[in-house]
Amino acid sequence: MTLLGPRKEVTIRALLDPGATVPVLSDKVVETLHIPTIRRKEPRLLSSWNSEVSKDAGALHTPELILLTKVTTSVASHSRYLLLMMNAT
C-alpha cells in the first residue's frame, strides 16, 4: 500500500482490520516516516481484541492520512484503486 502523508509518499505493509473501530499506527511507523502527531486534550480509550484497555494509546493522533492500493483482477484488463482515508475523530 502507499501511504500519502502530509510530508511524503511511501510504500508500506498494512494490516486492515475490519473489526477495528479506529485505525492505529505503531509508534515505529510514526517515528520512521516522521508523521507529525497532535496531542488530544482528553486521551481516547482504546481497547484490544480481548477488551483490555491499552495504557499507551489514545493520547496522540495524526493529521489526515490516505492509504492507497492498486487492485488488479485476472477477469478484467484494468486496475482499480482502493482508497482509505484515516483521520482523527
C-alpha distance (Angstrom), angle and dihedral (degrees) to the residues before:
residue distance angle dihedral
M1 . . .
T2 3.75 . .
L3 3.80 118.4 .
L4 3.79 111.4 -150.1
G5 3.76 103.5 -161.0
P6 3.77 134.0 172.7
R7 3.81 93.1 -92.6
K8 3.81 108.3 27.0
E9 3.79 148.6 -9.3
V10 3.82 119.2 -108.8
T11 3.79 138.0 170.3
I12 3.81 113.1 -118.3
R13 3.79 139.4 169.7
A14 3.78 111.9 -118.2
L15 3.78 137.5 -175.6
L16 3.79 111.8 -146.2
D17 3.80 111.3 -154.5
P18 3.81 111.4 -161.1
G19 3.81 89.9 -166.2
A20 3.80 94.9 56.5
T21 3.79 119.0 106.6
V22 3.82 93.3 -153.3
P23 3.82 134.3 18.1
V24 3.81 113.9 -109.5
L25 3.80 129.7 -160.3
S26 3.77 121.8 -160.1
D27 3.80 119.9 -116.5
K28 3.82 87.7 -118.5
V29 3.83 92.7 58.4
V30 3.81 92.1 46.0
E31 3.82 92.1 49.4
T32 3.82 96.3 41.8
L33 3.80 94.0 48.9
H34 3.82 93.9 38.9
I35 3.81 92.1 -125.6
P36 3.80 109.3 176.2
T37 3.80 116.8 -121.9
I38 3.78 132.6 -152.4
R39 3.80 122.7 -150.2
R40 3.80 115.5 -129.0
K41 3.81 119.4 -131.8
E42 3.80 88.2 -133.1
P43 3.83 117.7 26.3
R44 3.77 114.3 -121.3
L45 3.80 115.6 -124.0
L46 3.79 111.2 -122.1
S47 3.77 123.2 -174.0
S48 3.78 130.5 -165.2
W49 3.79 129.2 -126.3
N50 3.81 90.8 -79.3
S51 3.84 93.8 50.0
E52 3.82 94.7 -105.5
V53 3.81 111.0 144.9
S54 3.80 111.9 -120.3
K55 3.80 108.9 -127.0
D56 3.81 97.0 -159.3
A57 3.82 100.6 42.7
G58 3.78 133.3 81.4
A59 3.80 101.5 40.4
L60 3.82 95.2 95.5
H61 3.78 135.9 42.0
T62 3.79 134.3 -177.8
P63 3.78 131.7 -126.8
E64 3.80 114.7 -97.1
L65 3.81 112.3 -57.6
I66 3.80 130.6 -171.4
L67 3.83 127.4 -145.9
L68 3.79 114.1 -159.9
T69 3.79 127.9 -175.6
K70 3.79 132.8 176.1
V71 3.80 114.1 -127.5
T72 3.79 118.4 -161.9
T73 3.78 127.1 -177.8
S74 3.78 131.3 -161.0
V75 3.81 89.8 -135.8
A76 3.79 97.0 61.2
S77 3.76 129.6 43.5
H78 3.80 93.2 -137.1
S79 3.79 137.2 74.9
R80 3.78 128.4 -126.8
Y81 3.77 128.3 -159.2
L82 3.78 126.0 -133.4
L83 3.80 111.6 -148.6
L84 3.81 122.2 -165.3
M85 3.77 120.0 -177.5
M86 3.78 118.6 -157.6
N87 3.77 120.8 -164.2
A88 3.76 136.5 157.5
T89 3.78 120.2 -96.6
